[in-house]
Amino acid sequence: MFAAGVADVGIGWVGVSFAFGLTVLTMAYAIGHISGCHLNPAVSIGLVAGGRFSSKDLLPYVIAQVLGGIAAGAVLYFVMASRGGFDAAANGFASNGFDLRSPEKFPMIAAFVMEALLTMFFLFVIMGATSKKAPAGFAPIAIGMCLVLIHLIGIPITNLSVNPARSTGVGIFAGAAAISQLWLFWVAPILGGIVGGIVYRSIDPQDEVKS
C-alpha cells in the first residue's frame, strides 16, 4: 500500500508489484505459523469455501483485516500530507477504480472480470502451495511471487485490489468517487476467491478443516 502511494516518485508499477508480493512473502514466514497470515478478506472467505478455514473464525479475521487496512491508509495519508498541499482525491491515493479512475481507463466490466479472475488464480495458488502434499516451507515464495505476477497484470486495469481491506484502507481517504466504486473491489475479489476455493477443493479435498 505504501509503495503504491509513492509510485509517482520513482518506484513505478513494477516496483509496486514486487513490494506487494515481497510484503506477503515475508509476512507469511513471520506470522504464517501464528495466524495463517490472512491479510485479505477475499482470501479468508475463499479458504472457507475451499474447506481450509473454519467459518466460525471468519468474522474476527475480516474485521481485523479491514481495521488494519484503514490504519495503514491513515498512516500513509499522514506521510503523504506531511509534504504539504496534498489532495488525496486528486492524487488518487493508490485507490482502485474503473472507467475514468482506471489507470488506463478500462470499463467496469473489464475491472470486475479481472479482479475476480486474478483473485481466483491467487486462491488456487495459495491452496496448492499450502497443501500437505506440496513441498514444505516454500508456500510463501509461491504465494508472494503469484501476487507480484497478478499485480503486473492488473495494475494498469484497476490499480489492482484482489484485497477488499487494501481497497477500503485507501479508498475511504480518496474521496467520494473512490468510495462510490469501492463495492466492486469487495464483490469481485470475494466472488473470485470463492470460485478459486471451490475449484481447488474439487481437485484436492484432502486438507479440509472442520467449520
Buried (B, 14 or more C-beta within 10 A) or exposed (E): BBBBBBBEEEBEBEBBBBBBBBBBBEBBBEEBEEEBBBBBBBBBBBBBBBBBBEBEBBEEBBEBBBEBBBEBBBBBBEEBEEEEEEEBEEBBBBBBBBEEBBBEEBEBEBBBBBBBBBBBBBBBBBBBBBBEEBEEEEBBBBBBBBBBBBBBBBBBBBBBBBBBBBBBBBBBBBBEBBBEBBEBBBBBBBBBBBBBBBBBBEEBEEBEEEE
